[in-house]
Amino acid sequence: MTARRDIWLVSDGRLWRVRGRVGGDGGQEVSYDFPDEASARSMVDRMMKTSSGTWRDLTEAVRQEANRRQTH
């Protein structure tokens, strides 16, 4: 069985951060900061290519959940 892997790409409007985690909640984490989106996305691509398994983009699901919480 393959361990769960998560990758986040976030920005505060100034700095771009790529976070990666292996093993689900409580797993081992790494974090990289970048001055621009292109560099950060390049790191995301590298992280995905070096990991086995199938990736799912959960961006829209997370966005919908955040919107649902704001309206309730």
C-alpha positions in Angstrom: 0.0 0.0 0.0 1.3 3.5 -0.9 1.4 6.1 1.9 -0.8 9.1 1.4 1.0 12.2 0.0 -0.3 15.7 0.1 1.0 18.9 -1.6 -0.3 22.4 -1.0 0.5 25.6 -3.0 -0.3 28.7 -1.1 0.5 32.4 -1.3 0.1 35.4 1.0 0.3 37.7 -2.0 4.0 38.2 -1.6 5.6 34.8 -1.0 4.7 31.4 -2.5 4.9 28.3 -0.3 4.9 24.7 -1.3 4.2 22.2 1.5 4.4 18.5 1.1 3.5 15.7 3.5 3.9 12.0 3.4 1.8 9.7 5.6 -1.4 11.7 6.1 -2.1 13.7 9.3 0.9 13.6 11.5 3.2 12.5 8.7 6.6 13.9 7.7 6.4 17.5 6.3 8.6 19.7 4.2 8.1 23.3 3.2 9.7 25.4 0.5 9.3 29.2 -0.1 9.5 30.9 -3.5 9.4 34.5 -4.6 7.1 33.8 -7.6 4.3 31.4 -8.7 6.2 29.9 -11.6 9.1 28.7 -9.3 6.6 27.3 -6.8 4.6 25.5 -9.5 7.8 24.0 -10.8 8.5 22.5 -7.4 5.0 21.1 -7.2 5.5 19.4 -10.5 8.9 18.0 -9.4 7.3 16.7 -6.2 4.5 15.0 -8.1 6.8 13.4 -10.6 9.0 11.9 -8.0 6.0 10.3 -6.1 4.4 7.1 -7.1 0.6 6.7 -7.3 -2.3 8.7 -8.7 -2.8 12.4 -7.9 -6.1 14.1 -7.4 -6.5 17.9 -7.5 -8.8 18.8 -4.6 -8.6 22.6 -5.1 -12.3 23.0 -6.1 -13.5 20.7 -3.3 -11.6 22.7 -0.7 -12.9 26.0 -2.1 -16.5 24.7 -2.0 -16.1 23.6 1.6 -14.7 27.0 2.6 -17.6 28.8 0.9 -20.1 26.4 2.5 -18.6 27.2 6.0 -18.8 30.9 5.4 -22.5 30.8 4.6 -23.4 28.8 7.7 
